[in-house]
Amino acid sequence: MMFDAPGSEHNAMLVTLYAVIVAYPLGLIAGIISSWIAYKRRKFKFAYILNAIPLLWVLPIVGLFVYANTMP
C-alpha cells in the first residue's frame, strides 16, 4: 500500500520510511544481543539503555501516525 500511487517509488520520504520499517528487526536483534552482553558483564544500567534501542524505531513511527491522524 505504500507504493500504490504512480511515481511513489521515487518519493524519498516514503522510501526512507520503508527502509526504517524494514531495518527494525536488525535493531531489535542488535539491542537484544548487546543488552545481554552488558548484563553478563554486570553493567545493568547500560543493559537497560541498550534494551531501549528498538524505541528509536517505534517512537518516530508512532509519532508519524499520530501526526497523520490529527492533521485537519
N, C-alpha and C positions, 0 to 999 in steps of 0.2 A: 504494500500500500504506500510505502514511502516514495517509490519511483513510478507511480501510476501516470502522472502528468507528463506529457511530451516535453522533453528537454530538462526534466528534473534531475537527470543523472549528471548534468553539468552545474548544478547548484552546489556551490562549495559548502554552504552551511548544512545542507542536507547530507552530503557525503561525509562531512565531519561528524555529524550526529550519528550516522550509521556506523562509522569507524569506532566511535566511543562505545556504542552499544555492543558491537562485536568484540571489542577488547576487554569487556567486563570480566569474562571468565579468567583471562590471564591475570588481571589484577587481583581477582579473588584468590586464585591459587597462590600467587606471589605473597599475598597478605597472610594466608594460612601458613605457608611454609616458613616465612620469615618470623612470624609471631611464635611458632613452635620452637624455632631455633633460639629466639630470645628467651622464651620461657624455660627452655632446657638450661640456658646459661644463667638462670635465676634473675633475669632483668625484667621484672614483672611489669613495671610501668611502661617500658619500651615495648613490651609484648602487646599491651593494650593499645598503644599508639599504632603499632604495625597492623593490629587487627582491624583498625578503622580505615585501612586503605580502600576497601571497596566503597566506602562512603563518598570517595572522590568521584565515583560514577553515579551513585544513586542521587545525591543531592542536586546536581545540575539537571538531571533528567526530571526529577520531581518538580524542581523549580520551573522548568520549561513547560511542563504540563499545567502547573498552577497558573503560570503567566498566560498560556494559550487559552485556558478556560475562563479567565477573568477579563479578557480583552472585550471592550464594548463592541 
